[in-house]
Amino acid sequence: MIRHLLLFRWTEDSSAEGRAGALKALRAMTETVPSIRSLAVREALNPGEQSFDGLLEVHFDDDAAYRSYLSADSHVAAWKDHLQPVCSALASIQVE
């Protein structure tokens, strides 16, 4: 199993509506990307300057499934249209 973890930080000027739209787009990928085994989006309990505001955790059967997700239209759209406009920093890692 491959686990893709993405930490993200909101921009200072992001609106509640923009943040909610990003979270909704991330969650919706479960409906459009068949290679996703499970997906969770969580917001930090106590965000601060030295931490991230949210986490995306996605599980895949194998590396091929993860790579399929990377090029999926809904993944690209979630990033370009929803998350990127309200995100100031990212960190990601893939682990088994």
Rosetta constraint file for C-alpha pairs under 8 A:
AtomPair CA 1 CA 59 HARMONIC 6.79 0.50
AtomPair CA 1 CA 60 HARMONIC 5.70 0.50
AtomPair CA 1 CA 61 HARMONIC 4.66 0.50
AtomPair CA 1 CA 62 HARMONIC 5.41 0.50
AtomPair CA 1 CA 96 HARMONIC 5.60 0.50
AtomPair CA 2 CA 59 HARMONIC 5.74 0.50
AtomPair CA 2 CA 60 HARMONIC 5.08 0.50
AtomPair CA 2 CA 61 HARMONIC 6.19 0.50
AtomPair CA 2 CA 62 HARMONIC 5.53 0.50
AtomPair CA 2 CA 63 HARMONIC 6.49 0.50
AtomPair CA 2 CA 66 HARMONIC 7.21 0.50
AtomPair CA 2 CA 94 HARMONIC 6.62 0.50
AtomPair CA 2 CA 95 HARMONIC 5.72 0.50
AtomPair CA 2 CA 96 HARMONIC 4.68 0.50
AtomPair CA 3 CA 57 HARMONIC 6.85 0.50
AtomPair CA 3 CA 58 HARMONIC 5.75 0.50
AtomPair CA 3 CA 59 HARMONIC 4.63 0.50
AtomPair CA 3 CA 60 HARMONIC 6.44 0.50
AtomPair CA 3 CA 94 HARMONIC 5.48 0.50
AtomPair CA 3 CA 95 HARMONIC 5.25 0.50
AtomPair CA 3 CA 96 HARMONIC 6.02 0.50
AtomPair CA 4 CA 56 HARMONIC 7.85 0.50
AtomPair CA 4 CA 57 HARMONIC 5.70 0.50
AtomPair CA 4 CA 58 HARMONIC 5.13 0.50
AtomPair CA 4 CA 59 HARMONIC 6.37 0.50
AtomPair CA 4 CA 66 HARMONIC 7.97 0.50
AtomPair CA 4 CA 92 HARMONIC 7.22 0.50
AtomPair CA 4 CA 93 HARMONIC 5.98 0.50
AtomPair CA 4 CA 94 HARMONIC 4.49 0.50
AtomPair CA 4 CA 95 HARMONIC 6.70 0.50
AtomPair CA 5 CA 55 HARMONIC 6.98 0.50
AtomPair CA 5 CA 56 HARMONIC 5.74 0.50
AtomPair CA 5 CA 57 HARMONIC 4.67 0.50
AtomPair CA 5 CA 58 HARMONIC 6.62 0.50
AtomPair CA 5 CA 92 HARMONIC 5.42 0.50
AtomPair CA 5 CA 93 HARMONIC 5.41 0.50
AtomPair CA 5 CA 94 HARMONIC 6.27 0.50
AtomPair CA 6 CA 55 HARMONIC 5.59 0.50
AtomPair CA 6 CA 56 HARMONIC 5.01 0.50
AtomPair CA 6 CA 57 HARMONIC 6.51 0.50
AtomPair CA 6 CA 90 HARMONIC 6.86 0.50
AtomPair CA 6 CA 91 HARMONIC 5.74 0.50
AtomPair CA 6 CA 92 HARMONIC 4.32 0.50
AtomPair CA 6 CA 93 HARMONIC 6.76 0.50
AtomPair CA 7 CA 52 HARMONIC 6.17 0.50
AtomPair CA 7 CA 53 HARMONIC 7.50 0.50
AtomPair CA 7 CA 54 HARMONIC 5.75 0.50
AtomPair CA 7 CA 55 HARMONIC 4.61 0.50
AtomPair CA 7 CA 56 HARMONIC 6.52 0.50
AtomPair CA 7 CA 90 HARMONIC 5.56 0.50
AtomPair CA 7 CA 91 HARMONIC 5.12 0.50
AtomPair CA 7 CA 92 HARMONIC 6.17 0.50
AtomPair CA 8 CA 52 HARMONIC 5.54 0.50
AtomPair CA 8 CA 53 HARMONIC 5.94 0.50
AtomPair CA 8 CA 54 HARMONIC 5.35 0.50
AtomPair CA 8 CA 55 HARMONIC 6.38 0.50
AtomPair CA 8 CA 87 HARMONIC 6.56 0.50
AtomPair CA 8 CA 88 HARMONIC 7.53 0.50
AtomPair CA 8 CA 89 HARMONIC 5.67 0.50
AtomPair CA 8 CA 90 HARMONIC 4.57 0.50
AtomPair CA 8 CA 91 HARMONIC 6.63 0.50
AtomPair CA 9 CA 51 HARMONIC 7.82 0.50
AtomPair CA 9 CA 52 HARMONIC 4.81 0.50
AtomPair CA 9 CA 53 HARMONIC 4.83 0.50
AtomPair CA 9 CA 54 HARMONIC 6.62 0.50
AtomPair CA 9 CA 87 HARMONIC 5.60 0.50
AtomPair CA 9 CA 88 HARMONIC 5.58 0.50
AtomPair CA 9 CA 89 HARMONIC 5.15 0.50
AtomPair CA 9 CA 90 HARMONIC 6.58 0.50
AtomPair CA 10 CA 14 HARMONIC 6.50 0.50
AtomPair CA 10 CA 19 HARMONIC 7.61 0.50
AtomPair CA 10 CA 53 HARMONIC 6.43 0.50
AtomPair CA 10 CA 86 HARMONIC 5.59 0.50
AtomPair CA 10 CA 87 HARMONIC 4.50 0.50
AtomPair CA 10 CA 88 HARMONIC 5.56 0.50
AtomPair CA 10 CA 89 HARMONIC 7.38 0.50
AtomPair CA 11 CA 86 HARMONIC 5.41 0.50
AtomPair CA 11 CA 87 HARMONIC 5.21 0.50
AtomPair CA 11 CA 88 HARMONIC 4.79 0.50
AtomPair CA 13 CA 86 HARMONIC 7.90 0.50
AtomPair CA 14 CA 18 HARMONIC 6.29 0.50
AtomPair CA 14 CA 19 HARMONIC 6.73 0.50
AtomPair CA 14 CA 86 HARMONIC 5.23 0.50
AtomPair CA 14 CA 87 HARMONIC 7.96 0.50
AtomPair CA 15 CA 19 HARMONIC 6.24 0.50
AtomPair CA 15 CA 86 HARMONIC 7.92 0.50
AtomPair CA 16 CA 20 HARMONIC 6.05 0.50
AtomPair CA 17 CA 21 HARMONIC 6.09 0.50
AtomPair CA 18 CA 22 HARMONIC 6.27 0.50
AtomPair CA 18 CA 82 HARMONIC 7.26 0.50
AtomPair CA 18 CA 86 HARMONIC 6.56 0.50
AtomPair CA 19 CA 23 HARMONIC 6.34 0.50
AtomPair CA 19 CA 83 HARMONIC 7.72 0.50
AtomPair CA 19 CA 86 HARMONIC 6.54 0.50
AtomPair CA 20 CA 24 HARMONIC 6.10 0.50
AtomPair CA 21 CA 25 HARMONIC 6.12 0.50
AtomPair CA 21 CA 82 HARMONIC 6.40 0.50
AtomPair CA 22 CA 26 HARMONIC 6.24 0.50
AtomPair CA 22 CA 78 HARMONIC 6.94 0.50
AtomPair CA 22 CA 82 HARMONIC 4.62 0.50
AtomPair CA 22 CA 83 HARMONIC 4.97 0.50
AtomPair CA 22 CA 86 HARMONIC 7.83 0.50
AtomPair CA 23 CA 27 HARMONIC 6.23 0.50
AtomPair CA 23 CA 41 HARMONIC 7.06 0.50
AtomPair CA 23 CA 83 HARMONIC 7.88 0.50
AtomPair CA 24 CA 28 HARMONIC 6.07 0.50
AtomPair CA 25 CA 29 HARMONIC 6.70 0.50
AtomPair CA 25 CA 78 HARMONIC 5.34 0.50
AtomPair CA 25 CA 82 HARMONIC 6.85 0.50
AtomPair CA 26 CA 41 HARMONIC 7.39 0.50
AtomPair CA 26 CA 56 HARMONIC 7.87 0.50
AtomPair CA 26 CA 75 HARMONIC 7.72 0.50
AtomPair CA 26 CA 78 HARMONIC 6.06 0.50
AtomPair CA 27 CA 39 HARMONIC 7.13 0.50
AtomPair CA 27 CA 40 HARMONIC 7.23 0.50
AtomPair CA 27 CA 41 HARMONIC 6.81 0.50
AtomPair CA 28 CA 32 HARMONIC 7.13 0.50
AtomPair CA 29 CA 33 HARMONIC 5.70 0.50
AtomPair CA 29 CA 74 HARMONIC 6.19 0.50
AtomPair CA 29 CA 75 HARMONIC 6.62 0.50
AtomPair CA 30 CA 34 HARMONIC 7.31 0.50
AtomPair CA 30 CA 36 HARMONIC 6.28 0.50
AtomPair CA 30 CA 38 HARMONIC 7.38 0.50
AtomPair CA 30 CA 39 HARMONIC 6.77 0.50
AtomPair CA 32 CA 74 HARMONIC 6.66 0.50
AtomPair CA 33 CA 69 HARMONIC 6.43 0.50
AtomPair CA 33 CA 72 HARMONIC 6.66 0.50
AtomPair CA 33 CA 74 HARMONIC 7.29 0.50
AtomPair CA 33 CA 75 HARMONIC 7.92 0.50
AtomPair CA 35 CA 60 HARMONIC 6.30 0.50
AtomPair CA 35 CA 61 HARMONIC 7.57 0.50
AtomPair CA 35 CA 65 HARMONIC 5.13 0.50
AtomPair CA 35 CA 66 HARMONIC 7.13 0.50
AtomPair CA 35 CA 68 HARMONIC 6.97 0.50
AtomPair CA 35 CA 69 HARMONIC 6.47 0.50
AtomPair CA 36 CA 58 HARMONIC 6.79 0.50
AtomPair CA 36 CA 59 HARMONIC 6.13 0.50
AtomPair CA 36 CA 60 HARMONIC 5.41 0.50
AtomPair CA 36 CA 65 HARMONIC 7.49 0.50
AtomPair CA 36 CA 66 HARMONIC 7.89 0.50
AtomPair CA 36 CA 69 HARMONIC 7.33 0.50
AtomPair CA 37 CA 58 HARMONIC 7.44 0.50
AtomPair CA 37 CA 59 HARMONIC 5.35 0.50
AtomPair CA 37 CA 60 HARMONIC 5.31 0.50
AtomPair CA 37 CA 61 HARMONIC 6.99 0.50
AtomPair CA 38 CA 58 HARMONIC 5.74 0.50
AtomPair CA 38 CA 59 HARMONIC 5.21 0.50
AtomPair CA 38 CA 60 HARMONIC 7.42 0.50
AtomPair CA 39 CA 56 HARMONIC 7.31 0.50
AtomPair CA 39 CA 57 HARMONIC 5.67 0.50
AtomPair CA 39 CA 58 HARMONIC 4.41 0.50
AtomPair CA 39 CA 59 HARMONIC 6.45 0.50
AtomPair CA 40 CA 55 HARMONIC 7.97 0.50
AtomPair CA 40 CA 56 HARMONIC 5.86 0.50
AtomPair CA 40 CA 57 HARMONIC 5.25 0.50
AtomPair CA 40 CA 58 HARMONIC 6.54 0.50
AtomPair CA 41 CA 54 HARMONIC 7.28 0.50
AtomPair CA 41 CA 55 HARMONIC 5.68 0.50
AtomPair CA 41 CA 56 HARMONIC 4.59 0.50
AtomPair CA 41 CA 57 HARMONIC 6.47 0.50
AtomPair CA 42 CA 54 HARMONIC 5.54 0.50
AtomPair CA 42 CA 55 HARMONIC 5.21 0.50
AtomPair CA 42 CA 56 HARMONIC 6.61 0.50
AtomPair CA 43 CA 53 HARMONIC 5.78 0.50
AtomPair CA 43 CA 54 HARMONIC 4.17 0.50
AtomPair CA 43 CA 55 HARMONIC 6.36 0.50
AtomPair CA 44 CA 52 HARMONIC 7.09 0.50
AtomPair CA 44 CA 53 HARMONIC 5.06 0.50
AtomPair CA 44 CA 54 HARMONIC 5.35 0.50
AtomPair CA 44 CA 55 HARMONIC 7.69 0.50
AtomPair CA 47 CA 51 HARMONIC 5.89 0.50
AtomPair CA 47 CA 52 HARMONIC 6.23 0.50
AtomPair CA 47 CA 53 HARMONIC 5.32 0.50
AtomPair CA 48 CA 52 HARMONIC 7.22 0.50
AtomPair CA 48 CA 53 HARMONIC 7.74 0.50
AtomPair CA 60 CA 65 HARMONIC 5.84 0.50
AtomPair CA 60 CA 66 HARMONIC 5.87 0.50
AtomPair CA 61 CA 65 HARMONIC 6.27 0.50
AtomPair CA 61 CA 66 HARMONIC 7.89 0.50
AtomPair CA 62 CA 66 HARMONIC 6.49 0.50
AtomPair CA 63 CA 67 HARMONIC 6.14 0.50
AtomPair CA 64 CA 68 HARMONIC 6.18 0.50
AtomPair CA 65 CA 69 HARMONIC 6.37 0.50
AtomPair CA 66 CA 70 HARMONIC 6.49 0.50
AtomPair CA 67 CA 71 HARMONIC 6.82 0.50
AtomPair CA 68 CA 72 HARMONIC 6.28 0.50
AtomPair CA 69 CA 75 HARMONIC 6.71 0.50
AtomPair CA 70 CA 75 HARMONIC 6.51 0.50
AtomPair CA 70 CA 76 HARMONIC 7.31 0.50
AtomPair CA 71 CA 75 HARMONIC 7.01 0.50
AtomPair CA 71 CA 76 HARMONIC 6.72 0.50
AtomPair CA 72 CA 76 HARMONIC 6.36 0.50
AtomPair CA 73 CA 77 HARMONIC 6.08 0.50
AtomPair CA 74 CA 78 HARMONIC 5.90 0.50
AtomPair CA 75 CA 79 HARMONIC 6.30 0.50
AtomPair CA 76 CA 80 HARMONIC 6.07 0.50
AtomPair CA 77 CA 81 HARMONIC 5.33 0.50
AtomPair CA 77 CA 82 HARMONIC 7.24 0.50
AtomPair CA 78 CA 82 HARMONIC 5.23 0.50
AtomPair CA 78 CA 83 HARMONIC 6.21 0.50
AtomPair CA 79 CA 83 HARMONIC 4.85 0.50
AtomPair CA 79 CA 84 HARMONIC 5.52 0.50
AtomPair CA 80 CA 84 HARMONIC 5.48 0.50
AtomPair CA 80 CA 85 HARMONIC 7.40 0.50
AtomPair CA 81 CA 85 HARMONIC 6.98 0.50
AtomPair CA 82 CA 86 HARMONIC 7.17 0.50
AtomPair CA 83 CA 87 HARMONIC 5.85 0.50
AtomPair CA 84 CA 88 HARMONIC 7.82 0.50
